[in-house]
Amino acid sequence: MALTRRQREVLDVIREFIGRNGYSPSLEEVGKALGLSSVATVHKHVTHLVTKGYARRVWNQNRSIELTPGPDRPASAALPVAGLLAAGAPIVTVPDGGTTPVPADLAPDGRKVHVLRVAGDSLVSAGMLDGDLVVVEERSEARDGETVIAVAVGGGASVSRFRREGDRIWLETGGESDVALDPARVEVKGVLVGLVRRYSNP
């Protein structure tokens, strides 16, 4: 279904905001960007985007707008395979790792997304097997509860649930290896948005 001019403007604002910040805008922020003082008007336009298949709402979140591939987008997207991932080891960059198809909703417009291939069995406790493809949104900031790929200063990569507590960052793996770190000693490399597993050779 075609969008009106204003609906297209709202969609563009949301896409640009997500690309710049890594999370969706509030209705107030959308309205401010477009010079609209009525939140109800913004809500109406977002509702039309949802109805027409360009966005969806995630309930129980303050910033609940997510963009979808759109009704005219293909069902899959080709993402670059950027490297190899193993717990406790540096992320190994693969300069020309090719691309791999993933469901299009794992690569929404306005977000930088790539794929890492799991190497070895070090991430089995995180539910990831050797050869799995992990879809990662490139972000240096994370929200509480998101699963991140993080690198501690002087250490290797970890796949952990992210949580802030006071002046500490907790990287939780669900076991005794949970650690609390000074934010200056940990770097978030990305947030996991999906996992692709092949059970047989093509």
Order of alpha helices (4+ residues) and beta strands (2+ residues): alpha-alpha-alpha-beta-beta-beta-beta-beta-beta-beta-beta-beta-beta-beta-beta
